[in-house]
Amino acid sequence: MAFRAVGRYGSWRPYASGSLAITMTGPGSLAGETQFPFEATGGAGAIWVRSLPGKAGTITVDLAHPSLGTATVTIASRLPASHDVAPRASGPPYRSFAMADPQAAVLPG
């Protein structure tokens, strides 16, 4: 999931500073840190969200910045139908994701 700091009219703010706090709930795990330093990355970044094996449901990712505000993104994690994935020798089948609102990850400032 990619995110960036933008101004009131949607222009990118590459000199944004401060840390973005990232929290997640639902049947998934966050690959990476829960604090993201905007000043080190030019006001933009990305995280990986991974589904949990055998679990389906809504994953909610909340982003919070002390001066830019908050944003929430929901991701629908579903189990594949039996015809979606070829059988594997071991391990869980692959999952699929759909972002309900990809623009929600843009933090206006």
Backbone torsions as a table, in degrees:
resi	resn	phi	psi	omega
1	MET	NA	125.8	179.5
2	ALA	-98.4	149.9	177.4
3	PHE	-146.5	158.7	178.1
4	ARG	-156.4	157.2	175.9
5	ALA	-89.1	132.5	178.6
6	VAL	-129.3	158.0	176.5
7	GLY	-80.0	-176.8	-177.1
8	ARG	-56.3	-34.8	-176.9
9	TYR	-102.6	15.6	174.1
10	GLY	91.8	3.4	179.2
11	SER	-80.9	142.4	-177.6
12	TRP	-63.3	140.2	178.4
13	ARG	-112.0	85.0	-175.5
14	PRO	-69.0	-14.5	-178.8
15	TYR	-103.7	20.1	176.3
16	ALA	-62.2	143.6	179.5
17	SER	-125.1	174.7	-179.0
18	GLY	92.5	168.9	-177.8
19	SER	-102.4	140.0	175.6
20	LEU	-93.8	123.3	177.9
21	ALA	-90.6	130.7	-177.0
22	ILE	-119.4	124.7	175.1
23	THR	-127.3	154.6	-176.9
24	MET	-142.3	141.8	174.0
25	THR	-131.9	158.2	178.5
26	GLY	108.7	-174.4	-174.4
27	PRO	-81.0	62.9	179.7
28	GLY	-155.8	174.6	176.3
29	SER	-134.5	150.3	-179.7
30	LEU	-94.0	125.0	176.4
31	ALA	-96.3	104.6	-178.8
32	GLY	133.9	-170.5	-176.9
33	GLU	-83.6	157.7	177.2
34	THR	-92.1	-7.0	174.1
35	GLN	-119.7	127.8	-177.3
36	PHE	-119.9	116.8	-176.7
37	PRO	-81.7	105.0	-179.0
38	PHE	-60.7	-38.7	-176.3
39	GLU	-64.4	-24.5	-179.8
40	ALA	-83.3	-13.3	-173.2
41	THR	-124.7	10.9	178.2
42	GLY	72.2	30.5	175.7
43	GLY	75.6	17.6	178.8
44	ALA	-146.2	158.0	179.0
45	GLY	-172.6	-173.6	179.9
46	ALA	-155.2	155.1	174.9
47	ILE	-134.4	163.1	174.1
48	TRP	-109.0	134.8	174.3
49	VAL	-116.5	127.6	-177.3
50	ARG	-116.5	136.2	177.2
51	SER	-74.2	158.2	176.9
52	LEU	-89.3	139.6	-178.6
53	PRO	-55.9	129.6	175.8
54	GLY	74.8	8.9	-176.9
55	LYS	-117.2	138.1	175.1
56	ALA	-124.1	158.6	177.9
57	GLY	146.7	-168.9	-177.8
58	THR	-96.5	125.9	174.6
59	ILE	-101.9	128.4	179.8
60	THR	-114.1	126.1	177.6
61	VAL	-113.3	121.4	178.5
62	ASP	-107.4	132.1	177.9
63	LEU	-115.7	133.5	-179.9
64	ALA	-138.5	133.7	178.9
65	HIS	-129.1	140.6	-175.2
66	PRO	-60.4	-31.8	-179.5
67	SER	-116.7	-21.4	-178.5
68	LEU	-87.9	-18.1	178.5
69	GLY	102.7	-153.2	-174.5
70	THR	-129.3	160.7	174.2
71	ALA	-150.0	151.4	178.5
72	THR	-130.8	135.4	177.0
73	VAL	-123.1	134.8	174.8
74	THR	-111.5	139.9	-179.5
75	ILE	-125.5	128.3	177.1
76	ALA	-89.8	117.4	176.8
77	SER	-104.4	126.6	-179.3
78	ARG	-130.3	153.1	173.9
79	LEU	-78.2	142.5	179.6
80	PRO	-72.9	150.6	170.8
81	ALA	-69.0	159.3	-175.5
82	SER	-59.1	-27.0	-179.1
83	HIS	-87.6	-6.7	-178.5
84	ASP	-73.2	-29.9	-171.4
85	VAL	-132.5	134.8	175.2
86	ALA	-67.2	145.9	178.5
87	PRO	-59.1	143.6	178.3
88	ARG	-114.6	155.2	-179.5
89	ALA	-63.6	-38.9	179.7
90	SER	-156.0	165.1	177.6
91	GLY	87.8	166.8	-177.6
92	PRO	-76.3	156.5	175.4
93	PRO	-70.3	162.0	177.8
94	TYR	-67.4	152.9	178.7
95	ARG	-104.8	170.4	174.3
96	SER	-131.2	149.6	-177.6
97	PHE	-124.7	152.3	169.4
98	ALA	-141.7	124.2	177.6
99	MET	-79.6	125.0	-178.9
100	ALA	-69.2	-36.9	-179.0
101	ASP	-146.3	86.0	-175.8
102	PRO	-63.3	-24.6	179.9
103	GLN	-75.4	-13.4	-178.8
104	ALA	-66.8	-17.5	-179.2
105	ALA	-82.8	1.5	177.1
106	VAL	-90.9	120.4	-178.1
107	LEU	-93.8	110.2	177.7
108	PRO	-73.1	146.2	-178.5
109	GLY	-139.7	NA	NA
